[in-house]
Amino acid sequence: MTRLLCLLLMFALPVQAEEVVAGLSQDSIQITTNFDGSEILIFGAVKRSAALPAGPPLEVIITVEGPSAPITIRRKDKRFGIWVNNAAVEVDEAPSYYAVATSAPWADVVLDTEDLRHSISIDRAIRAVGLDREDGGTFIEALIRIKESQDAYLNAFGTVEVNEETLFKTTIKLPANLTEGDYTARFFITRGGNVLDVHETSIDVRKVGMEQFLFNLSRQQPLIYGLMSLAIAIFAGWAASAVFRYIRF
């Protein structure tokens, strides 16, 4: 009886007609002392168990998200001719980096309810649970503007190329000021704004070489790191002074 119920349940479940299969040109990024950013080629395909369905065209959304952490957003106001911190909002989690690439304008690729469900857009990716300030939205908008000016948040609407509603590709640029950690790439395929399938993979971003050595030293041996920095500064000052004296003579 149990086997019969399981069999009936399997036949009752809907068959997923379209699935996304995707990959990256590189799944790890090494941050060195001369690292000035990177560009990742993202590509994939749609696997079908039936013929291409009629109706709205297939659309693709790709997101790349860096490690998240709490962040305080402060607003400065002018008081008696001096700019001072007047208000602040604590955001539970904000991605250090977030990029959204789509195959069409945002309104054409996903419904707002699906965006809310999957936290796809930048403002949905910022988790501000319990934000009770009436002007909390203004603070979130300010955070997004600051991150965009640092190339840390990116909206790349219409940059994903889709061929025959089957193959897709795009490139996403990563800035030089990447935060070390695990990055998540998500792939969504949609029709009529509804999400049909989601695929997820990770990108490992790590400091290596001298960059890693200095970072570990600053965290594990801050006194030694400070003394070494002071010694380098003194030596640099002495060397510059010696060069100028030589030039004068």
Backbone hydrogen bonds, N-H to C=O, Kabsch-Sander energy under -0.5 kcal/mol:
donor,donor_aa,acceptor,acceptor_aa,energy
5,L,1,M,-2.1
6,C,2,T,-2.2
7,L,3,R,-2.3
8,L,4,L,-2.4
9,L,5,L,-2.1
10,M,6,C,-2.1
11,F,7,L,-1.8
12,A,8,L,-1.4
13,L,9,L,-1.4
17,A,15,V,-0.8
19,E,47,K,-2.6
21,V,45,A,-3.2
23,G,43,F,-3.0
25,S,41,L,-2.1
29,I,204,D,-3.2
31,I,29,I,-0.5
31,I,206,R,-3.4
32,T,30,Q,-0.7
35,F,32,T,-1.6
36,D,37,G,-0.5
38,S,174,L,-2.3
40,I,172,I,-2.6
42,I,40,I,-0.6
42,I,170,T,-3.3
43,F,23,G,-2.0
44,G,168,F,-2.2
45,A,21,V,-3.4
46,V,166,T,-1.5
47,K,19,E,-3.3
47,K,45,A,-0.5
49,S,17,A,-1.8
50,A,17,A,-0.6
59,E,190,T,-2.6
61,I,188,F,-2.5
62,I,101,A,-3.1
63,T,186,R,-2.2
64,V,99,A,-1.9
65,E,184,T,-2.8
66,G,97,Y,-3.3
69,A,94,A,-1.3
71,I,91,V,-1.7
73,I,71,I,-0.5
73,I,89,V,-3.1
74,R,72,T,-0.6
75,R,87,A,-3.0
77,D,84,V,-2.4
79,R,77,D,-0.6
79,R,82,I,-3.3
82,I,79,R,-1.6
84,V,77,D,-2.6
84,V,82,I,-0.6
86,N,75,R,-3.0
87,A,75,R,-1.4
89,V,73,I,-2.4
91,V,71,I,-3.1
91,V,89,V,-0.6
92,D,127,R,-0.6
93,E,127,R,-2.0
94,A,69,A,-1.9
96,S,67,P,-2.3
98,Y,152,A,-2.6
99,A,64,V,-2.1
100,V,154,L,-2.5
101,A,62,I,-3.0
102,T,156,A,-1.6
103,S,60,V,-1.4
108,D,105,P,-1.8
109,V,105,P,-0.7
109,V,106,W,-1.2
110,V,106,W,-1.3
111,L,193,G,-2.4
115,D,111,L,-2.2
116,L,112,D,-2.5
117,R,113,T,-1.9
118,H,114,E,-2.4
119,S,115,D,-1.7
120,I,115,D,-0.9
125,A,121,S,-1.8
126,I,122,I,-1.1
127,R,93,E,-2.3
127,R,125,A,-0.7
128,A,126,I,-0.9
131,L,128,A,-1.5
132,D,130,G,-1.0
136,G,133,R,-1.7
138,T,135,D,-0.8
139,F,135,D,-1.2
140,I,136,G,-2.0
141,E,137,G,-2.4
142,A,138,T,-1.9
143,L,139,F,-2.3
144,I,140,I,-2.3
145,R,141,E,-2.2
146,I,142,A,-2.2
147,K,143,L,-2.5
148,E,144,I,-2.6
149,S,145,R,-2.0
150,Q,146,I,-1.0
151,D,148,E,-1.5
152,A,147,K,-2.8
153,Y,147,K,-0.9
154,L,98,Y,-2.4
156,A,100,V,-3.8
156,A,154,L,-0.6
158,G,104,A,-0.7
159,T,102,T,-0.8
159,T,156,A,-1.2
160,V,102,T,-2.6
161,E,159,T,-0.6
161,E,169,K,-2.7
163,N,167,L,-3.2
164,E,162,V,-0.5
166,T,163,N,-2.4
167,L,163,N,-2.0
168,F,44,G,-2.2
169,K,161,E,-1.7
170,T,42,I,-2.4
172,I,40,I,-2.1
174,L,38,S,-3.8
178,L,176,A,-0.9
181,G,205,V,-2.4
183,Y,181,G,-0.5
183,Y,203,I,-3.2
184,T,65,E,-2.7
185,A,201,T,-2.9
186,R,63,T,-2.6
187,F,199,H,-2.9
188,F,61,I,-3.1
189,I,197,D,-1.8
190,T,59,E,-2.4
191,R,194,N,-1.9
192,G,57,P,-0.5
194,N,191,R,-2.1
196,L,189,I,-3.3
197,D,189,I,-1.2
199,H,187,F,-2.3
201,T,185,A,-2.5
203,I,183,Y,-2.9
204,D,27,D,-2.5
205,V,181,G,-2.3
205,V,203,I,-0.6
206,R,29,I,-2.4
206,R,204,D,-0.6
208,V,31,I,-2.4
211,E,208,V,-0.9
212,Q,208,V,-0.6
213,F,209,G,-2.1
214,L,210,M,-2.8
215,F,211,E,-2.1
216,N,212,Q,-2.6
217,L,213,F,-2.4
218,S,214,L,-2.4
219,R,215,F,-1.3
220,Q,216,N,-3.2
221,Q,217,L,-2.2
225,Y,221,Q,-2.4
226,G,222,P,-2.4
227,L,223,L,-2.5
228,M,224,I,-2.5
229,S,225,Y,-2.3
230,L,226,G,-2.2
231,A,227,L,-2.5
232,I,228,M,-2.3
233,A,229,S,-2.2
234,I,230,L,-2.5
235,F,231,A,-2.5
236,A,232,I,-2.6
237,G,233,A,-2.2
238,W,234,I,-2.4
239,A,235,F,-2.8
240,A,236,A,-2.2
241,S,237,G,-2.1
242,A,238,W,-2.5
243,V,239,A,-2.2
244,F,240,A,-2.1
245,R,241,S,-2.1
246,Y,242,A,-2.2
247,I,243,V,-2.2
248,R,244,F,-2.1
249,F,245,R,-1.8
